[in-house]
Amino acid sequence: MSVILILIITSIVVAVVFLVAFTWAVKSGQYDDTYSPSVRMLFDDKKKSTADADK
């Protein structure tokens, strides 16, 4: 029974560490994408109509 408690406590500690690391990364701007919005207009995907696809 004590092994199960150790595993539960260890998994909770690991989950908290990952949550803290994730929130730190989000707040520090790690996931901010500054490149894609500037080039998005260069790669404008035009939808093909069904008449064009039949040709």
C-alpha positions as a printed NumPy array, in Angstrom:
array([[  0.   ,   0.   ,   0.   ],
       [  2.879,   2.38 ,   0.713],
       [  4.205,   1.923,  -2.839],
       [  0.916,   3.166,  -4.27 ],
       [  1.063,   6.271,  -2.105],
       [  4.643,   6.948,  -3.211],
       [  3.637,   6.573,  -6.861],
       [  0.627,   8.866,  -6.459],
       [  2.667,  11.545,  -4.694],
       [  5.439,  11.271,  -7.266],
       [  2.996,  11.585, -10.169],
       [  1.346,  14.628,  -8.597],
       [  4.738,  16.278,  -8.088],
       [  5.727,  15.579, -11.701],
       [  2.392,  16.941, -12.956],
       [  2.813,  20.121, -10.911],
       [  6.355,  20.579, -12.24 ],
       [  5.117,  20.241, -15.826],
       [  2.256,  22.66 , -15.15 ],
       [  4.636,  25.24 , -13.688],
       [  7.033,  24.818, -16.619],
       [  4.178,  25.235, -19.1  ],
       [  2.797,  28.359, -17.454],
       [  6.311,  29.811, -17.268],
       [  6.831,  29.146, -20.977],
       [  3.513,  30.763, -21.9  ],
       [  4.131,  33.837, -19.756],
       [  7.681,  34.288, -21.055],
       [  6.439,  34.354, -24.653],
       [  7.844,  31.014, -25.729],
       [  4.75 ,  30.258, -27.813],
       [  4.376,  33.696, -29.384],
       [  4.538,  33.42 , -33.141],
       [  5.812,  36.638, -34.656],
       [  6.875,  35.209, -38.019],
       [  3.746,  33.54 , -39.4  ],
       [  1.388,  36.546, -39.39 ],
       [  3.827,  38.558, -41.502],
       [  4.083,  35.92 , -44.232],
       [  0.539,  34.575, -44.112],
       [ -0.605,  36.914, -46.868],
       [  2.152,  35.651, -49.156],
       [  0.774,  32.126, -49.076],
       [ -2.858,  32.862, -49.747],
       [ -4.624,  29.588, -50.47 ],
       [ -7.397,  30.045, -52.967],
       [-10.18 ,  27.533, -52.86 ],
       [-10.854,  25.709, -56.094],
       [-14.409,  25.659, -57.28 ],
       [-15.958,  22.413, -58.452],
       [-16.003,  23.675, -62.043],
       [-12.217,  24.136, -61.984],
       [-11.685,  20.701, -60.465],
       [-13.672,  18.972, -63.253],
       [-11.425,  20.307, -66.012]])
